[in-house]
Amino acid sequence: MKVILLAIATLVIGLPGFSQIQINGVVKDNNGEVLPGANIFIDGTYDGASSDVEGKFSFKTSEQGVKTLVVKVIGFKEYKQQISLSKNINLSVQLQEEINQLEAVTISAGSFTASDEARRTVFKAVDIATTAGATADIAGALNTLPGTQKVGESGRLFVRGGDGNEAKTFIDGILVLDAYSPSAPNTPSRGRFLPFMFKGTSFSTGGYSAEYGQALSSALVLDSKDQETLTRTDIGIMSVGADVAHTQAWARGSLAGKIQYTNIRPYFGLINQEIDWRTPPAAIEGSSAFRHEVGKTGMVKFYGNFNHSDFSIYNHDIDDYSIRQLYDLTNDYRYVNGFYKTELNKNWSLRGGGSYTLLKNQVALDDINMVEEERGIHSKGVIEGSLANGIELKTGVEIIDRDYRASIDTTTQSLTFHELISASFAEIDIYASNRFVTRAGVRLEHHSLRNEFYLDPRISLAYKPGSAGQFSLAYGKFRQSVKNEYLRWNDQLKQEQADHYILNYQLIENNRTFRAELYYKKYNNLVRIQDNEVTNTGHGYAKGFELFWRDNKTFRKVDYWISYSFLDTKRTYLDFPSSTTPSFASKHNFSAVYKHFISDLKSQLGFTYSWTSGRPYNNPNEVGFMTARTPAYHDFKFQLELPA
Amino acid sequence: MKKQLIFSVALLISAFANANDQYLEAMQKNIMIVYTSKSSDEIQQAVNSLDRIGGAEKTKWEPYYYASFGYVMLANREEDGAKKDQWLDAAAAALEKAKAINPDDSELTSMEGFIHMIRVTVDPAARGQQYAGLAFQAFSKAVQQNPENPRALALLAQMQYGTAQFFGSPVTEACGTLTKAIEKFDTYKSENPLAPQWGKEMAVRLQAQCK
């Protein structure tokens, strides 16, 4: 009996000091750097310690037999080791870094990612609404970033010597065929999409993912919001029109709609425009968005937009002002976009969707009438996920089907083409560590018109030597169909092509960002018009460097950024007699954006200043082609936002 | 024989009591550190200890609750936004473990809101709307779960105050909630010797602005 009692006593009291074992050691990462603050302990017990500044630890335990030693540090994989507690132990533990996509190096070459969720972003979704002069126009805000060339009379995005149609917009990964409202010749247009619909934007000026095709110079990727949380009605009255918007939110979904009427006529009556309008632009536009959660992790989104606008204008002859020509445009636009995403399991997710676009322009030039109609379908499915820790795969398929028809009432001939592009792509991200990542992708496209296959490689590398600065390199091959106005004459025209080479350095630390980027872009198969014949023999290049500095740390309540772009570009294309800088390209672009938050008034004051050096144009009175330069373009915009 | 049995039972009980003392003692020591320490290293060590205690005491929510609190304190003293987020991620992960043991508890729901509230400070312009909304939701829920909980009331008051200030509306509602919170700080007693105690100072400081 006594023996049993003694055994019980031994069991329950645990006999401190009986045979305490000392465990010493050091914790390091896989580069041999010591890790302070690690938690080292015997699993399931109180016994353990934290590592000190030299990564060393030491503790005693009364546990016996074979136990599990656990080592934990934030940012590293948990380490477990069986140890036999019979004598003192000395350990050296090496921890494997966890690949943390929020902290790890990112591919920054060519891309400006704006998200309210990501942690180290250069540009935020909210910036679009609060940049002076952008008036909540997406392109307006992006035009203050390096890599863009301001073309004041257009309002579109022009990227690194590319024409306006080389920059494409994608909503939830789905291509938007015509992202801008129609505008009269030489008047700026606005984007069709309101920035408030989006939770994130990624603006890439080159070297973008293999997922995005049919864009030669730039991809603007907009992610629509998953969920609206507030039921609200907004009524807006502007100097040029009015709008009504309503959002209805419920537990798992929301429906939002907006209708807007704009008529610029009263405004133009007030402020004299040196434009001879017959009827200034008026438009009615409606959009609606529906979101609903499906199942545990699924989400369905629909977005639709219609627009009807018209205007007419007199263009006066350059030599004799009394000679004028009427230009009358009626534009109808419908866009519907459906999107579905879901998680397949812990590691893999699926997203896909489709869009349908109808675009109809009725143009009258004096008494000649032209009707142009384009119907486009884009459909895409993507699977992405993780193959292993630090290896991410994205792969998908898509088709773009475009049907185009134009007719002019002076001839019975109609100009048509029907193009079907089928593509598949795969892209893999391999993180060698949190410091080094490689992204390799390929895109395979088939084009129905020429019945040809194309294979476009894209590769990027990024290396982060310290905690904040990183280098990034990118190369890629990009292509897109030539503009409709040429393809309709000759549907055997090849795809225009561009090769991008980019070197980028980015430093984000303490709410300050510095970026420098160097690039070279080579164009091939550009449209060439010689002796009334349209061919693909054009070519060109663009090269330059860009600097960006943003600081919302140094001055209290002040956020400002400065960007500068230098561009050198020449093309032999269209009817150019020789290699020449096109009229949309400016050598120097400078922007400064300043925002000041005044807390007493709960308001924000901001200004944007832009300067663009003169652009080339052809002056027939001068010798040589496109040798004349426009004056430099200065633009100062001021904005004061007051609380409602 | 009977005596011996009684003796052994008594021994067993004392051993349990002993284990419970050990738990209380270890907890109190580390809770004091996360409440008062000014040194990040010390807080990190306390959080590590709390995490170990949590791993050993599978039915106790308090170790993970205070580990979560410690991580929020570490986040608070961090300047760098990305690192701040990393601490807050750790705080949220620890809190999840506490919630798995003790679901629907007002203190834990308050802590959840507190984490959201600190998330806002990383980037108020971009995150304000989203995380302030989440914090509001959590504090309101915490007050529902236990209307006597002074921390839930004080944190809710803080959010109400901030929102009123932002929109330039009167702070009467916020100050009303705050008065109630301060009352509860004085009267609210929990039977749990490890029940959370923090938050009164913050409430009193805010009250000064109400006057």
Interface residues (C-beta under 8 A of the other chain):
Chain A: M1 L5 I8 A9 V12 I13 P36 G37 A38 N39 F41 D43 G44 T45 Y46 D47 G48 A49 S50 V53 V70 K72 I74 G75 L102 E103 D116 R119 R120 K124 A125 V126 T130 T229 E509 N510 N511 D559 F597 K602 P643
Chain B: M1 Q4 F7 S8 L11 L12 A15 Q22 A26 D41 Q44 Q45 N48 S49 D51 R52 I53 G55 A56 E79 D80 G81 A82 D85 Q86 W87 A90 V122 D123 A125 A126 R127 Q130 G133 F166 F167 G168
